């Protein structure tokens, strides 16, 4: 467990198969936000590198998660804006779709992070310098929001990074 589940944590275990490709982390994972778990921890032998790299990119510069428009909107409107801009089935031109992706991709959370998160999608952004807002949608249409501390998020991600680097070096 990396971090504090009552704030933000990443729970992961290695379960490398003998024929797993080298240079990546293999195991199972879930995310904890305010004592709520997200992810299928029973999904074994999953590649954890996409989650690792995405989390590290976010933690390397948390200011990239700042957006005054998002900070002032209710959760459902944030979800509609970001998710619609990234995945909306609409009449945008390819250039408009590309521009929206460039603008909003950094707020993507969980999507393309591997099998443990296949049933989930999310949005992440900072409302204030000290608090990160994470919106999660599971199998249903309901969006659930969590506020976690910037300190707790960064601390968990850096501990997870250290563990991942150790796993890669040990193989």
C-alpha positions, 0 to 999 in steps of 0.5 A, spaced: 500 500 500 503 506 497 499 512 501 493 513 505 487 509 503 483 515 507 486 520 502 489 517 496 493 510 495 495 505 490 495 498 492 499 493 488 502 487 488 507 483 483 505 477 480 510 476 474 509 470 470 515 466 467 514 468 460 512 476 462 516 481 457 522 484 461 522 492 462 515 492 465 511 491 471 506 486 472 501 484 477 494 487 480 492 494 482 487 498 485 486 506 487 484 508 493 480 515 494 477 517 501 477 509 503 473 507 496 477 502 492 477 503 484 479 497 480 479 490 480 484 487 484 483 480 482 485 482 475 492 478 476 498 478 471 496 485 468 501 490 465 502 496 470 506 500 466 501 504 463 498 506 470 505 507 473 507 512 467 500 516 467 501 517 475 508 519 474 506 524 469 501 527 473 505 527 479 511 530 476 508 537 474 501 538 478 500 545 475 498 541 469 492 539 472 489 546 474 484 549 469 480 555 472 474 553 468 474 546 471 475 549 478 468 552 478 464 547 475 460 542 479 462 535 478 457 532 473 459 538 468 466 537 469 465 530 467 461 532 461 466 537 458 472 533 459 469 526 457 465 529 452 471 533 449 475 526 449 470 521 447 464 525 444 460 522 438 459 528 435 460 532 429 467 535 430 472 536 425 478 531 425 482 538 427 477 540 432 477 533 435 485 533 435 485 540 439 480 538 444 484 531 445 490 536 446 487 540 451 483 535 455 487 529 455 491 531 461 485 530 465 484 523 463 484 518 469 484 511 469 482 510 461 487 505 458 491 504 464 490 496 464 485 491 465 484 492 472 480 499 470 477 496 464 470 498 467 472 505 470 473 511 467 475 518 470 477 525 470 482 528 475 484 536 476 486 541 481 480 545 484 486 548 489 493 548 490 492 543 496 486 539 493 485 534 487 478 532 485 478 525 482 471 523 478 470 516 477 464 512 473 464 505 474 459 500 470 453 505 471 452 512 469 453 515 476 459 519 477 462 519 484 467 525 486 473 524 491 477 530 494 484 528 495 490 532 498 495 534 493 500 532 498 497 525 499 497 524 491 504 526 490 507 522 496 503 515 494 505 516 486 512 517 488 512 511 493 509 507 487 514 509 482 520 507 487 516 500 488 515 499 480 523 501 479 525 496 484 520 491 480 523 492 474 530 492 476 529 485 480 527 482 473 
